[in-house]
């Protein structure tokens, strides 16, 4: 099975990013939104990033407007919002779909590798999280309600592997 390092994504500024650049890092991938009740999780994600980045963690945010249109802004507006309101310094990518016919291939892969509750593949809401091992394989999927701080022990474990 492919790993995340086999995919490419588009950065907020439109440049292609080869995810192979994250080989050897533990990666936390999150579908995000700026106008959601869970938007304050940006702060927790940034805290994790700052806490563990020197040891090899990278957080990747993928804005998505599929859930009640809670990410209506342009890529530039999303970036400014995240930086100004939450001090986000981790990489953010261009707005994508995570479900349906136009779902980003990376998210199709993540959902297949780590199905949700009762085996469902669809992402149900903003701030679903996927934790990925250094080799690019998916370790675990976390629900929207999982606070970023609750992932710290799993992140620390994977950083030691």
Legacy VTK file of the C-alpha trace (Angstrom):
# vtk DataFile Version 3.0
C-alpha trace
ASCII
DATASET POLYDATA
POINTS 161 float
0.000 0.000 0.000
1.187 3.507 -0.776
2.208 5.889 1.975
1.674 9.629 2.223
5.110 10.199 0.713
3.694 9.066 -2.642
1.362 12.088 -2.830
1.596 15.721 -3.764
-0.501 18.601 -2.458
-0.905 22.269 -3.308
0.372 24.847 -0.810
-1.737 27.897 0.059
0.241 29.926 -2.475
-0.485 27.397 -5.242
2.928 25.741 -5.403
3.038 21.950 -5.532
4.451 20.212 -2.469
5.845 16.700 -2.756
4.945 15.003 0.528
8.118 12.918 0.216
9.783 15.957 1.835
8.278 14.712 5.122
9.954 11.299 4.983
11.463 10.494 8.376
9.005 12.790 10.174
5.892 11.992 12.166
3.061 13.809 10.390
-0.289 14.940 11.765
-2.741 15.688 8.922
-5.926 17.597 9.732
-8.858 18.867 7.663
-9.516 22.350 9.008
-12.065 25.170 8.872
-12.008 28.787 10.038
-15.677 29.227 10.982
-16.375 26.065 12.961
-17.034 25.407 16.627
-13.819 23.368 16.595
-11.719 26.144 15.019
-9.991 26.834 18.388
-8.241 23.480 17.836
-5.838 25.457 15.656
-4.272 26.638 18.923
-3.861 23.070 20.182
-2.404 21.956 16.853
0.095 24.823 16.950
0.996 23.900 20.548
1.713 20.294 19.494
3.763 21.522 16.553
5.890 23.791 18.719
6.256 21.135 21.407
7.416 18.346 19.094
8.751 19.888 15.868
12.386 19.794 16.986
11.962 16.039 17.560
10.484 15.496 14.095
6.738 16.279 14.113
5.101 18.241 11.333
1.433 19.269 11.330
-0.242 19.729 7.944
-3.521 21.647 7.736
-5.892 21.113 4.823
-8.773 23.617 4.771
-12.081 22.164 3.619
-15.411 23.865 2.903
-17.540 20.699 2.670
-19.081 20.880 6.137
-21.755 23.618 6.289
-19.483 25.942 4.279
-17.361 26.705 7.323
-14.260 27.526 5.248
-15.575 30.094 2.744
-12.448 32.252 2.365
-9.761 32.245 -0.280
-6.463 30.499 0.396
-4.860 33.872 1.208
-7.686 34.736 3.620
-7.385 31.345 5.317
-3.648 31.783 5.814
-4.061 35.292 7.242
-6.866 34.158 9.561
-4.835 31.249 10.945
-1.723 33.351 11.471
-3.503 36.379 12.956
-5.923 34.515 15.232
-3.949 31.435 16.274
-0.317 32.158 15.437
-0.235 29.151 13.108
3.252 28.429 11.790
2.729 24.844 10.598
2.200 24.271 6.857
-1.254 24.957 5.453
-2.418 23.783 2.065
-4.921 24.950 -0.528
-8.585 24.328 0.174
-9.657 20.803 -0.805
-12.540 18.342 -0.696
-12.077 15.388 1.646
-15.190 13.447 0.584
-16.978 12.777 -2.662
-16.003 12.602 -6.310
-13.469 15.409 -6.058
-11.825 14.274 -2.834
-8.111 14.991 -2.630
-6.248 11.715 -3.418
-4.253 12.020 -0.180
-7.486 11.970 1.819
-8.865 9.055 -0.183
-5.729 7.180 0.861
-5.941 8.286 4.514
-9.590 7.221 4.798
-8.850 3.804 3.300
-5.826 3.266 5.540
-7.635 4.338 8.717
-11.412 3.992 8.489
-13.546 5.704 11.086
-16.161 4.380 13.501
-17.678 1.076 12.361
-15.422 1.064 9.314
-16.880 4.145 7.677
-14.477 5.923 5.363
-16.229 9.270 5.019
-14.933 12.140 7.091
-17.838 13.376 9.162
-16.683 16.882 10.127
-13.877 19.414 10.317
-10.746 18.667 12.352
-10.581 14.929 11.740
-6.955 14.015 12.373
-4.649 11.364 10.901
-1.349 10.550 12.589
1.286 9.142 10.245
4.486 7.228 11.053
7.938 8.290 9.841
7.714 5.731 7.004
4.507 7.339 5.667
2.076 4.681 6.910
-1.040 5.763 8.774
-0.927 5.041 12.510
-4.376 6.179 13.619
-7.405 8.323 12.834
-8.860 10.648 15.501
-12.358 12.100 15.607
-13.153 15.787 15.463
-13.831 15.860 19.206
-10.340 14.545 20.027
-8.475 17.547 21.372
-4.984 17.940 19.914
-3.384 17.604 23.374
-4.871 14.101 23.666
-2.606 12.988 20.797
0.630 13.930 22.588
1.368 10.453 23.973
0.880 8.800 20.571
3.064 11.445 18.923
5.804 10.933 21.510
5.622 7.160 20.968
5.974 7.469 17.191
8.849 9.926 17.509
10.742 7.292 19.522
10.250 4.547 16.903
LINES 1 162
161 0 1 2 3 4 5 6 7 8 9 10 11 12 13 14 15 16 17 18 19 20 21 22 23 24 25 26 27 28 29 30 31 32 33 34 35 36 37 38 39 40 41 42 43 44 45 46 47 48 49 50 51 52 53 54 55 56 57 58 59 60 61 62 63 64 65 66 67 68 69 70 71 72 73 74 75 76 77 78 79 80 81 82 83 84 85 86 87 88 89 90 91 92 93 94 95 96 97 98 99 100 101 102 103 104 105 106 107 108 109 110 111 112 113 114 115 116 117 118 119 120 121 122 123 124 125 126 127 128 129 130 131 132 133 134 135 136 137 138 139 140 141 142 143 144 145 146 147 148 149 150 151 152 153 154 155 156 157 158 159 160
